[in-house]
């Protein structure tokens, strides 16, 4: 059973891609693609070429949870009909998990290329976190909750006009004082 591991390090403008096989060998040289539809098509084509060349049965794609940069590529890869024959597992990692795993690999520099390779190696290592199934029905709810939480955090930075304390600290203080 051949496996292929794809690590993605996402950013606003582009993402770095590392593709390794089950032995940890680099299948293609680490590359970068623009974070748009054209870049996603290039990524899918490259993954397909690698899967065919290595007769891959199972495909693992990992990325760090980066709030708004990764959800569209995650949904696109999970819904791609070209990748379905390879039973893709899309794993969204907590960035702290990747950071700690990177420490176990030695003294590596901090850059996006190394991070993409670290994500691919973490996939190869196994003991993966439970992956939430990507479902478009919940996309609107996810965006709504994210928007609500983002606005809540922004509101918590406001200051009370009465006592000049941050609002999140003075909820009860103002009521008790006056």
C-alpha positions in Angstrom: 0.0 0.0 0.0 1.8 3.1 -1.2 1.2 6.4 0.5 1.9 10.0 -0.5 2.3 12.8 2.0 1.7 16.5 1.0 2.6 19.3 3.4 1.2 22.8 2.7 2.4 26.0 4.4 -0.2 28.6 3.7 0.0 32.3 3.5 -2.1 35.1 2.0 -0.2 35.3 -1.3 1.1 31.8 -1.9 1.7 28.4 -0.3 4.8 26.3 -0.1 4.3 22.6 -1.0 6.4 19.6 0.1 5.6 16.1 -1.3 7.3 13.1 0.2 6.8 9.3 -0.2 6.3 6.8 2.6 10.1 6.4 3.0 10.6 10.2 3.5 12.2 10.8 0.1 11.3 14.0 -1.7 9.1 13.1 -4.7 9.4 16.5 -6.3 11.4 19.5 -5.4 9.6 21.7 -2.9 7.7 24.4 -4.8 5.5 27.4 -4.3 2.1 28.2 -5.9 0.0 31.3 -5.8 -2.9 31.1 -3.4 -5.7 31.2 -6.1 -7.5 28.9 -8.4 -4.6 28.7 -10.9 -2.3 27.7 -8.1 -4.7 25.1 -6.8 -5.0 23.6 -10.3 -1.2 23.4 -10.5 -1.1 21.7 -7.1 -3.7 19.1 -8.0 -2.0 18.3 -11.3 1.4 17.9 -9.5 -0.2 15.6 -6.9 -1.9 13.6 -9.6 1.4 13.1 -11.5 3.1 11.9 -8.3 0.2 9.5 -7.4 0.3 7.9 -10.9 4.1 7.7 -10.9 4.3 6.0 -7.5 1.0 3.9 -7.8 -0.3 5.6 -4.7 -3.3 4.1 -2.9 -3.7 6.6 -0.1 -3.1 10.4 -0.1 -2.5 12.5 3.0 -2.6 16.2 2.7 -1.7 18.3 5.8 -1.9 22.0 6.5 -1.8 24.3 9.6 -5.0 25.9 10.8 -4.5 29.5 9.6 -8.0 31.0 10.2 -8.9 32.3 6.8 -6.1 31.3 4.4 -6.7 27.6 4.2 -10.4 26.9 4.2 -10.8 27.3 0.5 -7.9 25.0 -0.5 -9.0 22.5 2.1 -12.5 22.3 0.6 -11.2 22.3 -3.0 -8.9 19.3 -2.3 -11.5 17.4 -0.4 -14.0 17.9 -3.1 -11.7 17.3 -6.1 -13.0 14.4 -8.3 -9.4 13.8 -9.7 -8.1 13.1 -6.2 -11.0 10.8 -5.1 -9.5 7.6 -6.4 -6.6 8.1 -4.0 -8.8 8.4 -0.9 -7.4 11.8 0.3 -7.2 12.5 4.0 -7.1 16.2 4.6 -5.6 16.9 8.0 -5.7 20.4 9.6 -3.1 20.7 12.3 -2.9 23.0 15.2 0.2 25.2 14.6 1.5 24.4 18.1 1.6 20.7 17.3 3.7 21.3 14.2 6.0 23.7 16.1 6.6 21.0 18.8 7.2 18.3 16.2 9.7 20.6 14.4 11.7 20.8 17.6 12.0 17.0 17.7 13.6 17.1 14.2 16.6 19.2 15.4 17.7 22.7 15.0 15.8 23.7 11.8 15.5 27.3 10.6 12.1 29.1 10.7 10.9 29.5 7.1 7.9 28.4 5.1 9.9 25.8 3.1 11.0 24.0 6.2 7.5 24.3 7.7 5.9 22.6 4.6 8.4 19.8 4.9 7.7 19.5 8.6 4.0 19.1 8.0 4.7 16.4 5.4 7.0 14.6 7.8 4.4 14.9 10.6 1.8 13.2 8.3 4.3 10.4 7.6 5.0 10.0 11.3 1.4 8.9 11.9 -0.7 9.2 15.0 -2.7 11.9 13.3 -5.4 13.9 14.9 -8.9 13.1 14.1 -9.8 14.8 10.8 -13.1 16.6 10.6 -14.9 15.8 7.4 -15.0 18.7 5.1 -18.7 19.5 4.4 -19.9 22.5 2.4 -23.2 22.5 4.3 -21.4 23.8 7.4 -19.3 26.4 5.6 -21.7 29.3 6.2 -22.0 28.4 9.9 -18.2 28.2 10.2 -17.8 31.7 8.6 -20.6 33.1 10.8 -19.0 31.8 14.0 -15.6 33.0 13.0 -16.9 36.5 12.2 -18.7 36.6 15.6 -15.6 35.6 17.5 -13.4 38.0 15.6 -15.9 40.9 16.4 -16.0 39.8 20.0 -12.2 40.0 20.3 -12.2 43.4 18.7 -14.9 44.6 21.1 -12.9 43.3 24.1 -10.2 45.9 23.3 -12.6 48.8 24.0 -12.3 50.8 27.2 -15.0 51.8 29.6 -15.8 55.5 29.7 -16.5 55.4 33.4 -13.5 53.7 34.9 -11.1 53.6 32.0 -10.5 49.8 32.3 -10.7 47.4 29.4 -14.3 46.3 29.0 -13.5 42.6 29.4 -12.1 43.4 32.9 -14.7 45.8 34.1 -17.9 43.8 33.5 -18.6 43.5 37.2 -16.3 46.1 38.5 -18.4 49.0 37.2 -21.6 47.5 38.5 -20.1 47.0 42.0 -18.4 50.4 42.2 -21.3 52.6 41.2 
